Amino acid sequence: MIGPKRSTYEAIVIGGGHNGLTAASYLARAGLATLVVERRDILGGCCVTEEIAPGCRASTTSYVASMLRPEVIRDLDLGSHGLRMVPCEPTLQVALPGKITIPWWSDNARTAAEIERFSKKDAESFLRVDAKLKKLARYLQPFFLEPPPDVGARGLAGLMELLRIAKRVHRISGSEIAELTAFLTGSLGDFLDRNYESEAVKALILANNVYGKHGGPYQNGTALGLLFHLLSGGDHDQQGFMGHVIGGMGSITGAMAAAARKLGVEMLTSAPVAKILASDGRARGVVLEDGREIEARIVVSNADPKRTFLGLLDAFELPEDFRRAIEGIKMAGPSAKVNMVLSEEPRVDGMPSDADPRRRALFTLVPSLEFAERCYDRAKLGEFPEELWVDCVVASNVDDSLAPEGKHIMTCFVQYVPYALAEGTWDENREELGNRVVKMIARQAPNVPNAIEARQVITPLDLERTYGLTEGNIFHGDLVLDQLFFMRPVAGWAQYRTPISGLYLCGAGTHPGGGVTGAPGYNAAHRILKDLKRH
Ligand SMILES: Cc1cc2nc3c(=O)[nH]c(=O)nc-3n(C[C@H](O)[C@H](O)[C@H](O)COP(=O)(O)OP(=O)(O)OC[C@H]3O[C@@H](n4cnc5c(N)ncnc54)[C@H](O)[C@@H]3O)c2cc1C
């Protein structure tokens, strides 16, 4: 690590994940001397491209761009810094037993035609429900890039808050409020059972939901994902956008880092922060693990709330009830990742012979709602299921920069594995997890096992140790109703501020939550700049 150029900055951002880089850029753009300190030797957090075998690179953690805010792309001019996304088309596809593949195209009518092969009634439901969901999602959209309602605001500030919310929702009808409430509180499983009759169609819609969440599809609150995935993203602000990022997800954070550098942000890697300096209730800077102190009047943490408040501050520096609330954040991550280099492309049973490379670039293995529920039941007891829900992306099909000719890169996200195993450790079970994933894939793509040239298995424990995600939670805290909106990260502290003056949070643990969106970083930076103006 090369040292920082100065001993004092106006703002220090702890963590160079995509939200930390976003926040740093907006702060520097407003004229603040800003430093980013990242514990790993690369920037990007869990939005990175890394070498998994000589000459072969993969999006080791996050793997598809869906809700990256167009405002962030434009403001930071990420396109000119090399960001290029190719829309996923289809946006997803399930591969089911019986040599069945069902793609979900961006064109609804085309998807309805695919669904009609299984049920005419479901095809009609799909069009009706999709239109309704898109309309409801549009009400939530504006809240993405602004702070959640400040329920503690009083007097004139309270009135302004009420007006802000009223402006956003005044067009919503009584029946839409009821529908929105049902989506926010209901279960995905019940919703699917009510609206669709074909198990294959239910599996298709399930496959677009619940990722990274703790809780089976019949758990209340899981229907929310239906709305979440219809928020817009990409260069053209398209609802339900999903994109392959050329060069892997690290191209997003690579472009963000380049934008930040251009704006004057300094960045240190291999520079873990050991402690946030605070005295008299004010943040003063940070102490690195190597003992160096760097001062700043603003400290912004991109680390998750538990890591920030329980790891980087002494207990006496925080109010007891706040600390207890942070301790209570539900975090246990239910996900793992397996990345592979293959000598040949997976040949998925049921894939039409004329399917183009983009269609062949993704397939999800989750045969039914019941299957998913069973996986969750095992995982919640600390077991990792024999059969797994696996979401595969063959990134090299759309991006030849990732591997030499003739080699293929497949990343596989695994849903419903426990962070805490009832028996044994993840280090003992890592290869078994990899074997089970391969076995699951082999059922639908039998050529895969013999084509594997390299395999990287990232367990929930690795997500914690390597990527700094407490309990392996990919969203810095479960996306459940009681941890969203003005309850994120904890009630009373949803405005990116903390009980320590000058210390802010800017990561996925804040509103609007996880995913590669840039929204928490954007919102936090705007909050800080407003506070500075006010003072
Ligand atoms: C396996 C996996 C798959 C995913 N798939 C997708 C997907 O396909 N699409 C999608 O949109 N989202 C996906 N996500 C979620 C998404 O990647 C995250 O929610 C998001 O990237 C979080 O960004 P962030 O900047 O808030 O935090 P992070 O990316 O976690 O960044 C935080 C940074 O802080 C650093 N840090 C922590 N503590 C310290 C310290 N003490 N000192 C210095 N630095 C520190 C960390 O090293 C890290 O770089 C996935 C995540 C994972 C893990």
The ligand as an SDF file (V2000), in Angstrom:
LIG
                    3D

 53 58  0  0  0  0  0  0  0  0999 V2000
  -22.4260  -13.8080   -4.6020 C   0  0  0  0  0  0  0  0  0  0  0  0
  -23.1380  -12.5230   -4.8730 C   0  0  0  0  0  0  0  0  0  0  0  0
  -23.9500  -12.4130   -6.0000 C   0  0  0  0  0  0  0  0  0  0  0  0
  -24.6430  -11.2320   -6.2440 C   0  0  0  0  0  0  0  0  0  0  0  0
  -25.3320  -11.0940   -7.4190 N   0  0  0  0  0  0  0  0  0  0  0  0
  -25.8180   -9.8700   -7.7580 C   0  0  0  0  0  0  0  0  0  0  0  0
  -26.2580   -9.6230   -9.0740 C   0  0  0  0  0  0  0  0  0  0  0  0
  -26.1470  -10.4600   -9.9650 O   0  0  0  0  0  0  0  0  0  0  0  0
  -26.7690   -8.3960   -9.3440 N   0  0  0  0  0  0  0  0  0  0  0  0
  -26.8440   -7.4010   -8.3970 C   0  0  0  0  0  0  0  0  0  0  0  0
  -27.3260   -6.2970   -8.6860 O   0  0  0  0  0  0  0  0  0  0  0  0
  -26.3870   -7.6210   -7.1340 N   0  0  0  0  0  0  0  0  0  0  0  0
  -25.8570   -8.8090   -6.8110 C   0  0  0  0  0  0  0  0  0  0  0  0
  -25.3090   -9.0110   -5.5780 N   0  0  0  0  0  0  0  0  0  0  0  0
  -25.4590   -7.9770   -4.5390 C   0  0  0  0  0  0  0  0  0  0  0  0
  -24.5450   -6.7950   -4.7600 C   0  0  0  0  0  0  0  0  0  0  0  0
  -23.3380   -7.1950   -5.3230 O   0  0  0  0  0  0  0  0  0  0  0  0
  -24.2800   -6.0640   -3.4320 C   0  0  0  0  0  0  0  0  0  0  0  0
  -25.4670   -5.8460   -2.7280 O   0  0  0  0  0  0  0  0  0  0  0  0
  -23.5900   -4.7410   -3.6810 C   0  0  0  0  0  0  0  0  0  0  0  0
  -22.5010   -4.8960   -4.5660 O   0  0  0  0  0  0  0  0  0  0  0  0
  -23.1350   -4.1050   -2.3960 C   0  0  0  0  0  0  0  0  0  0  0  0
  -22.3840   -2.9690   -2.7180 O   0  0  0  0  0  0  0  0  0  0  0  0
  -21.7790   -2.0120   -1.6300 P   0  0  0  0  0  0  0  0  0  0  0  0
  -20.8750   -1.0520   -2.3220 O   0  0  0  0  0  0  0  0  0  0  0  0
  -22.8430   -1.4290   -0.8000 O   0  0  0  0  0  0  0  0  0  0  0  0
  -20.9360   -2.9620   -0.6620 O   0  0  0  0  0  0  0  0  0  0  0  0
  -19.7180   -3.9500   -0.9510 P   0  0  0  0  0  0  0  0  0  0  0  0
  -19.6270   -4.2940   -2.3760 O   0  0  0  0  0  0  0  0  0  0  0  0
  -19.8420   -5.0460    0.0290 O   0  0  0  0  0  0  0  0  0  0  0  0
  -18.4510   -3.0510   -0.6080 O   0  0  0  0  0  0  0  0  0  0  0  0
  -18.0470   -2.7790    0.7080 C   0  0  0  0  0  0  0  0  0  0  0  0
  -16.5550   -2.5830    0.6640 C   0  0  0  0  0  0  0  0  0  0  0  0
  -16.0970   -2.1960    1.9510 O   0  0  0  0  0  0  0  0  0  0  0  0
  -14.8710   -2.8380    2.1780 C   0  0  0  0  0  0  0  0  0  0  0  0
  -14.6120   -2.8490    3.6150 N   0  0  0  0  0  0  0  0  0  0  0  0
  -15.3180   -3.4760    4.5860 C   0  0  0  0  0  0  0  0  0  0  0  0
  -14.7560   -3.2690    5.7880 N   0  0  0  0  0  0  0  0  0  0  0  0
  -13.6700   -2.4770    5.5800 C   0  0  0  0  0  0  0  0  0  0  0  0
  -12.6620   -1.9370    6.4160 C   0  0  0  0  0  0  0  0  0  0  0  0
  -12.6400   -2.1740    7.7440 N   0  0  0  0  0  0  0  0  0  0  0  0
  -11.6730   -1.1850    5.8690 N   0  0  0  0  0  0  0  0  0  0  0  0
  -11.6750   -0.9260    4.5350 C   0  0  0  0  0  0  0  0  0  0  0  0
  -12.5980   -1.4400    3.6790 N   0  0  0  0  0  0  0  0  0  0  0  0
  -13.5750   -2.1970    4.1930 C   0  0  0  0  0  0  0  0  0  0  0  0
  -15.0680   -4.2260    1.5950 C   0  0  0  0  0  0  0  0  0  0  0  0
  -13.8660   -4.8930    1.3600 O   0  0  0  0  0  0  0  0  0  0  0  0
  -15.8180   -3.8610    0.3050 C   0  0  0  0  0  0  0  0  0  0  0  0
  -14.9330   -3.5980   -0.7420 O   0  0  0  0  0  0  0  0  0  0  0  0
  -24.5600  -10.1520   -5.3260 C   0  0  0  0  0  0  0  0  0  0  0  0
  -23.7050  -10.2410   -4.2310 C   0  0  0  0  0  0  0  0  0  0  0  0
  -22.9850  -11.4150   -4.0050 C   0  0  0  0  0  0  0  0  0  0  0  0
  -22.0530  -11.4830   -2.8330 C   0  0  0  0  0  0  0  0  0  0  0  0
  1  2  1  0
  2  3  1  0
  2 52  2  0
  3  4  2  0
  4  5  1  0
  4 50  1  0
  5  6  2  0
  6  7  1  0
  6 13  1  0
  7  8  2  0
  7  9  1  0
  9 10  1  0
 10 11  2  0
 10 12  1  0
 12 13  2  0
 13 14  1  0
 14 15  1  0
 14 50  1  0
 15 16  1  0
 16 17  1  0
 16 18  1  0
 18 19  1  0
 18 20  1  0
 20 21  1  0
 20 22  1  0
 22 23  1  0
 23 24  1  0
 24 25  2  0
 24 26  1  0
 24 27  1  0
 27 28  1  0
 28 29  2  0
 28 30  1  0
 28 31  1  0
 31 32  1  0
 32 33  1  0
 33 34  1  0
 33 48  1  0
 34 35  1  0
 35 36  1  0
 35 46  1  0
 36 37  1  0
 36 45  1  0
 37 38  2  0
 38 39  1  0
 39 40  1  0
 39 45  2  0
 40 41  1  0
 40 42  2  0
 42 43  1  0
 43 44  2  0
 44 45  1  0
 46 47  1  0
 46 48  1  0
 48 49  1  0
 50 51  2  0
 51 52  1  0
 52 53  1  0
M  END
$$$$
